[in-house]
Amino acid sequence: MTKEENEARIAKLRGIVSALPEKPGSYQYYDADGTIIYVGKAKNLKSRVSSYFHAEVDRFKTKVLVSKIWDITYTVVNTEEDALLLENSLIKKYNPRYNVLLKDGKTYPSICITKEYLPRIFNTRTINKNWGTYYGPYSHISSMYAVLELIKKLYRPRTCRLPISEEGVKQKKYQVCLEYHIKNCFGPCIGKQTHEEYLKNIEQAREILKGNTREVLRLMKEEMLRLAEELRFEEAEEIKRRYVLIEQFVAKSEVVSHTIDNVDVFSITNDEKTAFVNYIHVSNGQINQSFTFEYKKKLDEKDEELLQLAIVEMRERFQSHAKEIILPSEIDLNLEGVTITVPQRGDKKTLLELSLMNGKQYKFDRLKQAEKLNPEQKQVRLMKELQDLLHLPKIPYQIECFDNSNISGSDAVAACVVFKKMKPSKQDYRKYNIRTVVGPDDYASMKEVVDRRYSRLIEEGEPLPDLIVADGGKGQMEVIRQAVQDQLQLDIPIAGLAKDDKHRTNELLYGFPPHVIGMKTNSELFRVLTKLQDEVHRFAITFHREKRSKHALQSELDNIKGVGPKTRDDLLKAFKSVKRIKEATLEQLAAVLGPSKANVIYTYFNNEVSS
């Protein structure tokens, strides 16, 4: 795209922005092919969209997004809540490239209660709302099975898949199965359990799945007492058995204050590329749902933006109508009839801390799965990947990289950094003062340092590297090859990291003549190699600064007659810099050195200034 085309594109977009209404709504950005690449929401469309086109926008990823926009459309709605819901709907529909990517939880199982004449209760990973009502999904499978086991012991719902109908039961079309004989089913298919009693049990099972165990226990206690008063002790004993089972189950659950009812809790934990949002729902003082979602960040989204998206997504998914939402911090979100609470103490603060703990634990588990907590295995994998990529004769356990640093040839230095098992080995880093090269000749300096480095290793019998990486392209690689292969007769593989016109490393070179090795610049291995490159830059520049600093100090203080190393160190310790020493009064200098030496220093600098 030419400069003129880009200016025309920006002018067109600014024209669209200037005509936007100052109302809540959702906006959509399109690329050159007419594909939606970003969906956003706003309380004020004109204000929000225009912010993308301000000259002072400093977020790199936002600039990248703006560079891809060719058209803008929008939809006006009545409220901010409607804008949130519309944004969420459009993101699901179009999955835009630059929107936060939700790692879906549909692979987790849910519990289904079917819509049959005699409903069944079972776990499934397939969601079809025509079949029945779903509760979940459950991130902890063991918790789901515990609930199912409780319902089985309490109510013994049928497990057969027969299409049982009311007419079929009346006409005695069915026969009981083994489950009836081993007392896992009350036999509703043959009328041994009435349809009304069966449905009553199913309704109580629904309440348990919703977390309303307190209400179930209250009703069961009332029924138990009524049966006892009617001297129906066997039936009362059966109710008591169920009552005890539910009490035992609740005792193992996470219970908070019974004053907290129908509340949603959200917290967020971040790493560089992913946000983990934990959701907890509390009903009747008991946690009946806890789930953590992963959001893949695309534009360095803030926590507030991610929480807004998560709140709408999770409340819709779990069909929550809670009137209170507990959050770790205030966010700009207005939901009709909903109160946002940021607790500082008490039971609600405890709930928030529990949510944060769940999110952090989930993040920890994910990092572990991604080998971040198993560096040994990860490093071996990366070394093997590099060996296969370059067809190296052996695994590159030790990799070395060189860099020069000078200003117009003055104070010329070089540095060598060593990576072992893909990690910096700082005890093996080396600094070099350039001895034989006069003036700013990087190639000659590189050749001198490489020759000195490996001549010394050979002389001392130290292990040689498995791979040398040149900080640069073909020129640097050739200089290293001359020193290593031609002069020292060593067979060490040499690679190079070349930069583009914007001084960004974008290519890995290998072989003679060098050729580009195909690998993604955002891959984990390429990041390790660029880390090696960055480390040698840092080490060389730091050494060069130290040398220039020492040189500057010598020229200012060490040349003063009567000033030795101790006096110089005392001055620098007291005044921190030569500039402050120059500006100090005679009395200030005397307080550090005494009157005699203070007079020498003061006279030297003031005579120098006056001359």
N, C-alpha and C positions, 0 to 999 in steps of 0.2 A: 504494500500500500504506500503510495507516494505521500509526500507532505501535504500536497493540495487535496488529495482524497481524504486524508485524515481530518484536515481542517473542515472540509465540507461535512464529514460525518459528525463531528462535534457540534458544528453549527446547527445541523438538523436536530440533534438530540436536545440541545439547549432550547430550540424552538418548541419541542414537545414539552419539555419541563416547564417552560414559562406559561404554558396553557393548562397545566395540571390544576385541579381544584384543591382547595385547602380543606379537605374532608378526609375522614378515615377510609382506608381501603387497602387493596393489595395491588402491587405493581409487578410487571414481568419484563425481563430483559431478554432480547433475542440477538443471536449472532448473525453473521452474514448469510447463513443458510436458512434463516428463519426458524431456528431451533431455540426453544426457551432454555437459557443457561442460568437464570437466577430468578427466584420468586421472593418478594419481600412484602412486609406489611408496615403500615404507618398510621399514626393518629392523624397526621397531616401529610398527605401525599406530596404536595408541592415542596414543603420544607425538607422532607426526608429524601426524596429523589434528587433534589438539587444539590444536596450535600455531597453526592458522589462526584460532582463535576466542579467542585471548588479547587482552585489551584493549590491550596495548602494541604490537600489530602496526602498523608505521608505513609500510609500503610501500603507496602509493596503489593500485596495480594489484591488489595482493592484497586490499585492502579492497573493491574493485569486484567481484572474483571472489566473495568471501564474501557480498556483498549479493545475488548471483544464485542462491545455493545453496538448494534446497528439499528435497533428499533426498541421502542418502549410502548407497552400497553398497560392499562390499569382498569380496576373495577372498584367502584365506589360502594361502600356499605354504610349502615347506620351507626354502628358502634365499633369501638376498638376490639371488643370480644368477637364480633362478626369477622373483623379483619384477620384476627388470629386463626379462627376456624377456616376461613377461606384460604389463607396461606398454607395451612397444614394440609388441606385437601388438594391444592394444586401441586405441592411438593410431592405428595404421594402419587399423583397422577402422572407428572412429567419427569420426576427424578432429575431435576436440573443439575448440571455439572458443578456449579459453584455453591450450591446449597449444602448445609450440613447433612451428612449422610447418616441416617439411623440404621444401625445394625439390628435388624428386626428380631423379635422374640418369638416368631411364629413356630419355630422348631421346638419350643418348649411345650410340654403337654398341658392340657386343660382337662377339667372334669365336666362331663356332659350329662345332663338329665334330659332324656328324650321326651318327645311329645306324644308318646304312644298311650293307648288305653291303660296299660300297666307300664308306666315309665321305667326304663332301665337307668342305672348310674354306672358310668365307666370312664376311664381316662382315654384321651385321644389326642393326636397331634393334628387332626384334620378338623377345620372349623367350617361347619355348614349350619347356619342358623335356622334352616328349614327343618333340621332334624330335632333340635331341642335348644335348651339354655346351657350356656357354657360358663364355667367358673375357673378363673385363672388368667393367664398361664402361670404355671408353677415353676419357678427357677430352681427350687430345691425339690428334687424328685422324691426324696425320702419323706418330706412333709406331705406331699400329695398322697403317697401310699398310706401314710398314717391316718389321714382323714378318710380315705376310702375304707380302710380296715375298721375304723370306728363306726362308720355308717353300716358296714356289713354286719358288725356285731350287734348294733342297735336295732336295725330295721330289717335286715335280711332281704333286701330287694332281689327280684329275680335276675338271673344272669343269662337265661336262655334267650335266643334270638328269634323265637317264634313270633309271627305277626298275630298276637292274641287280640281278639275283639270281644265286645260285650256279648254279641250273638253266639260266638263260639263257646264262651264260658257257659252260657245258659243252655246250649245244646250239647254240652259235655263232649266237645270235640277233642279236648286235650287230655293228656295223661301226665302225671307227675314224673319228674326225673330224679336222678340220684341226689341232687341238691336238697330235695324235700326229705328224702329218707335219712340223710346225714344231718338234718335240722339246720341247713343253711338257707332254707326258703320256707315260707309259711303256706305255700301251695295256693296262691290266688287264682291260678289258671283252672283249678277245679272247684273253686268256691270255698276252700278251707279257710281262706282269709277274705273278708269282704272287700269289695272295691273301695268303699269309703274308708276303711281302716288302712288299706294299702296307700291310698292317696294322702291320708293324714300323716303317715310315716314319711312319705316323700316330701311333704311340705316342711316337716321338721328337719329333714336332711338338707333342704334348701337353706333353712335358717342357719344351720351349722356351717354350710359352705360360705354363707355371707358373713360368718363370724358372730352371729347373734346367739351365742350359746347361753348367755345370761337369761334371755327371754325364754329359750327352750327349757332351761332348768326351772324357771318360775312356773311355767305351764305344767311341767311334769310333776312338780311338787304338789301343785293344786290337785291334779288328777289322782296322785298317789294317796293323798289325804281323803279325797272323796270316796275312792274305792275301799279304803280301810273303814270309813264310817259305814259303808254299805256291807261290811263284813266280807268283801270280795278280796280276801287276803292273797290268794295266788296271783291274781291280776296285779294287785298292788306290789307284790314282790317282783314281778317282771318289770314294772315301771321303775322300781328302786334299782334293779340291776342296771338299767339303762342310765338312770340318774348318776350312779357311781362311775360308770364308764365315761360319761361326759365330763364329770368333775375331774377325774384322773387325767383326761386329755387336756383340759383347760389348765391344769396345774403344770403341765409340761410346756405350755405355750407362753409366749411373751405377753405378760399382762401389765398394763399401766393403770393409772387412776381411772375408776369407773365414771368419773365426772367428764372424761374425755370421750366424746362420741362423734362418729361420722366426721373424721378429720383426715386430711391428706397431708403428708410430710414429704418434702423434696429437699435433696442436698446434691451438691455437685463436687466432683473431684477431677482434676485435670492432669494430663501430661502434654507433651508438645503437640501431638497430632490428634489426640482423642480426649473426649470428655465422658465421664462416667456419671450418669444421673441416677440416683437411687430414689425409689418411690415406696412409701409405706402408707397403708391405709389402716386407720384405727376405727373400730366400731364397737360400741358398748365396752369401752375400756380395754379392748383386746386387739392386738395386731393380727389382722387376718390376711394381709397381703404385703409382700416385700419383694421388690424386683429392681434390678439394675439394668439400665439401657446404655449402650455405647453409641456415642455420636462422633463420627469422623469429621473433624473440623476442616473447612476449606478456605476460609477467609480470616483466620485468626479471630473467630467470633468470641465475644465477651461472654462471661458467665451469665449475665442478665439475658442476653439473646438466646442462649442455649436453654436456660430455665423456662423462658416464655414458650419456646417450642415444645419442651418436654412436658410442661404442665398440660397443654392442650392435647398433646399426643396420648399421654398416659391416662388422663381423665376420660378421654373418649374410649380408649381401649378397654379400660377396666370398668367403664360405665359408672364412674363415680359422680355423685351429685353432692359431695361434701360442701358444707357452707363455710368451712374454714380451711385455709392452707397455711401450713407452717413452713417457713423458709429461713435460710441462714442469713439473708440480708434483704433489704428493701429492693423491690424491682418495680419498674413502671408498667404495671399490669392491672387493668380494671376489668373484673369479671362480675357480671350482674348478680347481686345477692351473695357474693363471696367475700369473706374477710381474710386479709393477708396478715399473718402474725410472725414477728421476729422475736422469739422468746429470749429472755436474758437469764432466767432461772426457773426452777420448778420442774414439774412433770413434762411439760411441753419442751423445755430445753433438753431434758433427758432423751425424749423421743428424737429430737433433731440430732443429738450426738450419736444415737443408735443408727440413724440413717447415714450419717457421715462415716461411721465405722463400717457399715455394710458396703458403702461405695468404695472405701479405701481397700477393704478386703478383696472386693471383686477386681479392682485394679491390680492389686498384688498378684492375684491368681492369674490374670491375663498376662502380666509381665513374665511370670514364671513360665507360662505356656510358650511365650515368644522367645524363650532362651535367655532373657535378660538377667535371670537369676542363676543361669548355668553358663557362665562365661567360658569355661574350659571347652565345652561342647561347641559353643558358638564360634570360638576362635579357630578351632580345628576345622570346622566347616568352611570358614572364610579362607583359611590357608589352602585348603583343598580346592576351593573354587578358583582361587588365583592360579594355582598350579595347573589346573585343567585349562583355564582360559589362555595362559601363555605357553602351554605345553612345556613346562619346566621339568628338568630331569629329577628334581626332588622337591619336597614340600618347602615353601619359603618360610622357614622358621625365623630367620634373622634378615630383616630388610633395612637398608641404610640409604639415607638421602643427604645431599650436600646443598649448601647455599652460600653465596658471597654477599658482603655488605660493605659499601664504601661511599664516600661523597667526593666525587671528582678524583678518585684515587687516593684520597687522604684517609689515614687510619683504616686501611683495608684489612678486613678480617674474613674468615670463613667459618662455617660450622657444619658438624656432622651429627645427625640424630639417628638413633637406632631403635627399631621396633622389633620386639621379640614376641612371637605368638600374637601378632596384630595389636600389641599394646606397647606404649612407650617404655623403654628401658633407660631411665634417666641417668643411671650410674655409668652407662656406656656412651653418653653424649661427649663430644669433644669440640674444643674451640681451637682456632688456628689464627695466628698473625701471619699475614702474607709477607714472605721474605724476599722473593726473587723478582717480583713483578713491580714495575714502576708505572704509575698512572692507572686509569680505570680500564683494565683489560680483564673482563670477567672470565673469558675462556682460558686465558693463561693462568689466572688465579685458581680456577677450578682444577686445571690439570696439575698444578703444583700440589694442591691439598690432597687430591685423590692419590697421587704418587706417594706423598708422605704418609698418608693413612695406611695404605696397604703394604708399603715397604716395612713400616713399623710392626704391623700385625704378623707379617711373615718372619721378621727378625725375632719377635717375642714368642712365636709359636702359638698365637691366638687364633681362634676360629675365624674364617673369612665369611662374609655375608652370603646368603643364598640368592639375594637379588639386590641390585642397586637401582634406585629410582632417581632419575635426573629431574631436578626442578626446572623443567623447561622442555623445549622441543628437540628437533633434530640436531641443532648445533651443540647443545650441552651434552646430548647423548654421544655424539661423535668425539668430543673432547675426552669424556670419561672412557670411551672405548680405546682411544689412543693410549691413555695412561695405563689402563688395566690390561688390555690384551697385547698391545704392541710393545710397551716398555717393560711391564712386569710379567708378561706371558701367563696371565691368569685367565681362567675360563669362568667368569662370573656373569650371569645374565644381567642385561641392562634394559630398563624400561624408562619411559619419559612421560611427564604430565604436561600437556600443552594447553595454552590459554587461548581464548577467542579475542576478538577485537575489543571487548569490554573488560579484558583482563580477568575473565572468569575461567577457571579450569574446566575444560569440556571434552578432552580427549586423552586416552591412554595409548601411548605408542610403544611398539616393541619390534625387535628384529633389526637387521642391517641389510639393505636400507630399511629404515623404520616404516612401519605401516600402522594404521589405526586399528585398534582392537575394539570390536563392537561390544559395548556394554552400556547399560543405562546409567546416566549421571546421577540419578536419584536412588541407585541401588546401594545396599548396605556396604558392599565391597568398595565401591567407588568413594563412598564417604570416608571409609577408613584410609584410603590412599590420599585423599585430599586433606585428611587430618594429619597425616605424615608430612605433607607439603606445608601445611599451616604451622606445624610444630617447628620445622627447620627454619622457616621465615622468622618466627618469634624468637628462636634461640639465637640466630645470627644477628638480628636487629638489636636484641638486648645486649649482646656482647659488644656490638659496635657502639652503642650508646654509652656503655660503661667505659670503653676505651676513650671516646671523645670527652667524656666527663672528667676522667682522670687527667687527660691532656690539658683540658681547660683549667683545672685546679692547679696543675703544676705551673702553668704560665702566669697565673695570678698570684699565688702565695709562695710557692717554693723558690721563686726567684728573688724574694725579699731577703736581704742580708740579715742574718740573725734569727730567721724563722725556720725552725726545724720541724720534723714530722709531728712532735708532741704539741708544739704551739699551733701548728696548722689544724690538728685534730681538735684541740680545745676550742679554737675559733669556730670551726664548722659545727661543733656540737652545740655551742652557745647561740650562734647566729643563723645556722642552717644553710646559708648560701653566701657566696662571695659578694653578691650584690648588697646584702644586708651588712656585711663587714665594711664595705666601702662607705655606706651611709651612716655607720655608727659614730657616735660622738666619742671624744677622748675619754670622758668619764665612763661610758659604757664599756669601752675596750679595757680600761684600767681595772674595772670590776672583775674581768675575766683573767687578764694576763699580769696585772700589776702595772704601775706607772711607767717603768722603763721600757718594756716591750710594747706597751700600748702606744707610747710616743713614737716608736719606730714605725709601727703599722700605720698610725694616723698620718704621720709625716709623709710616708711613701704614697699613700693613696691621694692625699690632698695636693701634694706637689705634682703628682701625675695628672690630676684633674686641672690644676691651674696652668700647667704647661700645655 
